[in-house]
C-alpha cells in the first residue's frame, strides 16, 4: 500500500470525530478534501473502512483493525520526531496533554504561565470525561503527558505526584447539615447524594472514604459532569462530593458551601503521567518539570483561602 502519513492522520481524525465535516474542521481542510483522502485510502486497502449513515460515518470491522495500525504508525512517527528534537535541543512543535475533566479547572492556568516562557509551542488539550477514558487515550499513544489523580496500574507508566488534591462535601447555603461543626459521617445519612459516575477518580475517592467509615450513602443521581452536579446541588437536589478545584468560583460567590465532616477534606494527589516506553520530547519534558516545580505552590494559593474559611475543613 502506498498510503501517506497525511492520509493516516485524516483517517484517524474521521474515526475520532465520526464525521467528515468535523474532521475537516479539526484538520483545517475542506470536507471534500477529507472525503477524497478517505476514498483514496479505501481504494488502496481494497475494503470500505467506514459505514456511511447519512452525514455520520462509523468504522467498519476492517476500519477498526486498520485504525489500530494507523495509530501505531502515527505514534512511531511522533516518537521519531521527538527523538530528533531532543538531538537538536529545541522546544517547538506540538505538545498534547490529556487530562480528566476535574483538571480542566486549573491546568489551563498553569499552561498559560508555561507558555509565556515557551511561546513557540503549539499545545493541544484533550479533556476526557473520566479516568478510564484518559487511560484508553494513553494506551492509544495519543497524549504526550496526562494529568490525573490515581496513576494507572493497567499500564506500564511513569507517574509523578506534583500537587495535593483536596476533595470535599458540598451543600447549598442554609442546608441543615451546615449547622454542625466537625459532624460525623453519620450526619449525612438523611440526605440524598448526587455522585460522579463509576470510573471517575472522584467517585473512587468518595467510595473509599465511605467504606473506611462503614457508611452507605443514599445516592439519588449519578452524573458525568462536574458542572451539572454543581448546578443540581445549588438547586437543592442533594449533597455531593467533589474536588475543591472544581468549586472555587461557587464557594467564593457563596453559591455553595463545604460541609464540615470529620476527616475531610479527603486528600489525594495530582499526578503527571506518561507511558514508560515513550521518550518525551523536550517540550513534554519541560512541561513535566514545570508542573513538578510550580504546580503545588499554584494550587496551594488557590486552596488555602477556601479551606481556611471552612472551619474544620481548614484544620484538616
C-alpha positions as CSV (number, residue, x, y, z in Angstrom):
1,X,0.0,0.0,0.0
2,X,1.2,3.5,-0.9
3,X,-0.5,5.4,1.9
4,X,1.0,8.6,3.3
5,X,1.2,9.7,6.9
6,X,-1.0,12.7,6.0
7,X,-3.7,10.3,4.9
8,X,-3.4,8.3,8.1
9,X,-3.9,11.5,10.1
10,X,-7.0,12.2,8.1
11,X,-8.3,8.7,8.6
12,X,-7.6,8.8,12.4
13,X,-9.4,12.2,12.8
14,X,-12.5,11.0,10.9
15,X,-12.6,7.9,13.1
16,X,-12.3,10.0,16.2
17,X,-15.0,12.5,15.2
18,X,-17.3,10.2,13.4
19,X,-17.9,12.9,10.8
20,X,-16.1,14.1,7.7
21,X,-17.1,17.7,8.4
22,X,-15.9,17.8,12.0
23,X,-12.6,16.1,11.0
24,X,-12.1,18.7,8.2
25,X,-12.6,21.5,10.7
26,X,-10.1,19.9,13.1
27,X,-7.5,19.5,10.2
28,X,-8.2,22.9,8.6
29,X,-9.3,21.2,5.4
30,X,-12.4,21.2,3.3
31,X,-14.9,18.3,3.7
32,X,-14.5,17.3,0.0
33,X,-10.7,17.1,0.5
34,X,-11.2,14.8,3.6
35,X,-13.7,12.7,1.7
36,X,-11.3,12.3,-1.2
37,X,-8.4,11.2,1.1
38,X,-10.7,8.6,2.7
39,X,-11.7,7.3,-0.7
40,X,-8.0,7.0,-1.8
41,X,-7.2,5.0,1.4
42,X,-10.1,2.7,0.9
43,X,-9.0,2.2,-2.7
44,X,-5.5,1.3,-1.5
45,X,-6.8,-1.1,1.2
46,X,-9.5,-2.6,-1.1
47,X,-12.1,-2.6,1.6
48,X,-14.6,0.0,3.0
49,X,-13.2,1.4,6.2
50,X,-16.4,3.3,7.1
51,X,-20.1,2.6,7.0
52,X,-21.9,5.8,5.9
53,X,-25.0,6.7,7.9
54,X,-26.2,10.0,6.4
55,X,-23.6,12.6,7.4
56,X,-22.2,10.4,10.1
57,X,-19.6,7.7,9.5
58,X,-18.9,4.7,11.6
59,X,-15.9,2.4,11.4
60,X,-16.5,-0.9,9.6
61,X,-14.9,-4.0,11.1
62,X,-12.0,-3.6,8.6
63,X,-11.8,0.1,9.7
64,X,-11.4,-0.8,13.4
65,X,-8.5,-3.1,12.6
66,X,-6.9,-0.5,10.3
67,X,-7.2,2.2,13.0
68,X,-5.1,0.2,15.4
69,X,-2.3,0.0,12.9
70,X,-2.7,3.6,11.8
71,X,-2.4,4.8,15.4
72,X,0.8,2.7,15.8
73,X,2.3,4.2,12.7
74,X,1.4,7.8,13.7
75,X,2.8,7.2,17.3
76,X,6.0,5.8,15.8
77,X,6.4,8.9,13.6
78,X,5.7,11.2,16.6
79,X,8.4,9.4,18.7
80,X,10.9,9.7,15.8
81,X,10.2,13.4,15.6
82,X,10.5,13.8,19.3
83,X,13.8,11.9,19.3
84,X,15.2,14.2,16.6
85,X,14.0,17.3,18.5
86,X,16.0,16.1,21.6
87,X,19.1,15.9,19.5
88,X,18.5,19.5,18.3
89,X,17.8,20.7,21.9
90,X,14.8,22.8,20.7
91,X,11.4,23.3,22.1
92,X,8.9,23.6,19.3
93,X,6.1,21.7,17.7
94,X,3.0,20.1,19.1
95,X,2.5,19.2,22.8
96,X,-0.6,17.1,23.5
97,X,-1.8,17.0,27.1
98,X,-4.6,14.7,28.2
99,X,-6.5,15.3,31.4
100,X,-9.5,14.2,33.4
101,X,-12.4,16.7,33.4
102,X,-11.6,17.8,37.0
103,X,-8.2,19.0,36.0
104,X,-9.6,21.5,33.4
105,X,-10.2,24.0,36.2
106,X,-6.5,24.6,36.8
107,X,-4.3,23.1,34.1
108,X,-5.1,25.9,31.6
109,X,-3.9,28.5,34.1
110,X,-0.6,26.6,34.6
111,X,-0.3,26.1,30.9
112,X,-0.7,29.9,30.3
113,X,2.2,30.5,32.7
114,X,4.3,27.9,31.0
115,X,3.5,29.2,27.5
116,X,4.9,32.6,28.4
117,X,8.4,31.0,28.6
118,X,7.8,28.7,25.6
119,X,5.8,30.7,23.1
120,X,6.9,28.6,20.1
121,X,4.9,25.6,21.3
122,X,1.6,24.5,19.8
123,X,-0.4,23.0,22.7
124,X,-3.4,20.7,22.3
125,X,-5.5,20.0,25.4
126,X,-7.7,16.9,25.4
127,X,-10.2,16.8,28.2
128,X,-11.6,13.3,28.8
129,X,-14.8,12.7,30.9
130,X,-13.1,10.4,33.4
131,X,-10.0,8.4,34.3
132,X,-10.9,5.3,32.3
133,X,-11.3,7.3,29.1
134,X,-7.9,9.0,29.7
135,X,-6.2,5.6,30.2
136,X,-7.7,4.5,26.9
137,X,-6.3,7.6,25.2
138,X,-2.8,6.9,26.7
139,X,-3.0,3.3,25.5
140,X,-3.6,4.6,22.0
141,X,-0.5,6.8,22.3
142,X,-2.5,10.0,21.7
143,X,-1.0,12.1,24.6
144,X,2.5,13.1,25.5
145,X,1.5,13.7,29.1
146,X,-1.6,13.1,31.1
147,X,-2.9,14.8,34.3
148,X,-4.9,12.5,36.6
149,X,-5.4,11.5,40.2
150,X,-4.9,7.8,40.5
151,X,-2.0,6.6,38.4
152,X,-2.9,3.7,36.0
153,X,-1.9,0.3,37.2
154,X,-3.1,-1.3,34.0
155,X,-0.3,0.5,32.0
156,X,3.5,0.5,32.2
157,X,3.5,4.2,33.0
158,X,5.6,6.6,35.0
159,X,3.6,8.7,37.4
160,X,4.9,11.7,39.5
161,X,2.9,13.5,42.1
162,X,3.1,17.3,41.8
163,X,0.3,18.7,44.0
164,X,-2.1,17.9,46.7
165,X,-5.7,17.4,45.7
166,X,-8.4,18.0,48.3
167,X,-11.9,16.6,47.9
168,X,-14.8,18.0,49.9
169,X,-18.6,17.5,50.6
170,X,-20.7,20.4,49.3
171,X,-24.2,21.7,50.0
172,X,-26.3,24.8,49.1
173,X,-26.2,27.7,51.6
174,X,-28.7,27.3,54.5
175,X,-28.7,23.5,54.3
176,X,-29.3,21.8,57.8
177,X,-26.1,19.8,57.6
178,X,-24.1,23.0,57.7
179,X,-25.1,23.8,61.3
180,X,-22.8,21.3,62.9
181,X,-19.0,21.7,63.1
182,X,-16.9,18.6,62.6
183,X,-20.0,16.5,62.1
184,X,-19.6,12.7,62.0
185,X,-20.1,10.9,58.7
186,X,-23.4,9.6,60.0
187,X,-24.8,13.1,59.9
188,X,-25.0,12.7,56.1
189,X,-27.5,9.8,56.4
190,X,-30.7,11.7,56.0
191,X,-29.7,13.4,52.8
192,X,-29.6,12.3,49.1
193,X,-26.3,12.4,47.2
194,X,-25.5,13.4,43.6
195,X,-22.5,11.4,42.6
196,X,-20.0,11.2,39.8
197,X,-20.2,8.2,37.5
198,X,-18.4,4.9,38.1
199,X,-15.0,5.0,36.6
200,X,-14.2,8.6,37.7
201,X,-11.4,9.3,40.2
202,X,-13.8,11.4,42.3
203,X,-16.3,8.5,42.6
204,X,-13.5,6.2,43.6
205,X,-12.3,8.6,46.3
206,X,-15.8,9.0,47.7
207,X,-16.4,5.3,47.7
208,X,-13.1,4.8,49.6
209,X,-13.9,7.4,52.2
210,X,-17.4,5.9,52.9
211,X,-16.0,2.4,53.0
212,X,-13.4,3.5,55.5
213,X,-16.2,4.9,57.7
214,X,-18.6,2.0,57.1
215,X,-21.2,4.3,55.7
216,X,-23.6,3.6,52.9
217,X,-24.8,6.9,51.2
218,X,-28.2,7.3,49.6
219,X,-27.2,8.1,46.0
220,X,-30.2,9.6,44.2
221,X,-28.4,10.5,40.9
222,X,-25.2,9.9,39.0
223,X,-23.8,12.5,36.6
224,X,-20.7,12.6,34.5
225,X,-20.4,16.4,34.6
226,X,-19.0,18.4,37.5
227,X,-20.8,21.5,36.2
228,X,-24.2,19.7,36.2
229,X,-23.6,18.3,39.7
230,X,-22.8,21.8,41.0
231,X,-26.0,23.2,39.5
232,X,-28.0,20.4,41.0
233,X,-26.6,21.0,44.4
234,X,-27.2,24.7,44.1
235,X,-30.8,23.9,43.2
236,X,-31.2,21.9,46.4
237,X,-31.4,18.4,44.8
238,X,-28.9,16.9,47.2
239,X,-25.4,16.9,48.6
240,X,-22.2,15.9,46.6
241,X,-18.6,15.1,46.9
242,X,-16.3,17.0,44.5
243,X,-12.7,18.2,44.1
244,X,-12.1,21.5,45.8
245,X,-10.5,22.6,42.5
246,X,-13.9,22.4,40.7
247,X,-15.9,24.6,43.2
248,X,-13.6,27.6,43.9
249,X,-15.8,30.0,42.0
250,X,-19.0,28.9,43.6
251,X,-17.5,28.9,47.1
252,X,-16.2,32.4,46.7
253,X,-19.5,33.7,45.4
254,X,-21.5,32.0,48.2
255,X,-23.5,29.7,45.8
256,X,-22.1,26.6,47.6
257,X,-20.7,25.8,51.0
258,X,-18.3,23.0,52.1
259,X,-19.8,20.6,54.7
260,X,-17.6,20.3,57.8
261,X,-17.4,16.5,58.1
262,X,-14.8,14.9,60.4
263,X,-11.9,13.5,58.3
264,X,-12.3,16.0,55.4
265,X,-11.0,17.2,53.2
266,X,-10.1,13.9,51.7
267,X,-6.6,14.5,50.5
268,X,-5.4,12.9,47.3
269,X,-2.6,13.8,44.8
270,X,-2.4,15.1,41.3
271,X,-0.1,13.1,39.0
272,X,1.6,13.8,35.7
273,X,1.8,10.6,33.8
274,X,3.4,9.3,30.6
275,X,4.0,5.8,29.1
276,X,7.2,4.3,30.4
277,X,8.2,3.3,26.9
278,X,7.8,6.7,25.5
279,X,10.7,9.1,25.0
280,X,9.5,12.6,26.0
281,X,10.0,15.4,23.6
282,X,11.9,18.5,25.0
283,X,8.5,20.3,25.2
284,X,6.9,17.5,27.2
285,X,9.9,17.2,29.4
286,X,9.8,21.0,30.1
287,X,6.1,21.0,31.0
288,X,6.6,17.9,33.2
289,X,9.4,19.7,35.1
290,X,7.3,22.9,35.3
291,X,4.3,21.0,36.9
292,X,6.6,19.4,39.5
293,X,8.3,22.6,40.3
294,X,5.3,25.0,40.4
295,X,2.1,23.0,40.5
296,X,2.0,22.7,44.3
297,X,2.5,26.4,45.0
298,X,-0.1,27.4,42.5
299,X,-2.8,25.1,43.8
300,X,-2.0,25.8,47.4
301,X,-2.6,29.5,46.8
302,X,-5.9,28.6,45.3
303,X,-6.9,26.2,48.1
304,X,-5.7,27.9,51.3
305,X,-8.4,30.7,51.4
306,X,-11.2,28.2,50.6
307,X,-10.1,25.7,53.2
308,X,-9.3,28.4,55.8
309,X,-12.8,29.8,55.5
310,X,-14.5,26.5,56.2
311,X,-13.6,26.0,59.9
312,X,-12.9,22.3,60.4
313,X,-12.1,21.7,56.8
314,X,-9.3,24.1,57.0
315,X,-8.0,22.5,60.2
316,X,-7.9,19.1,58.4
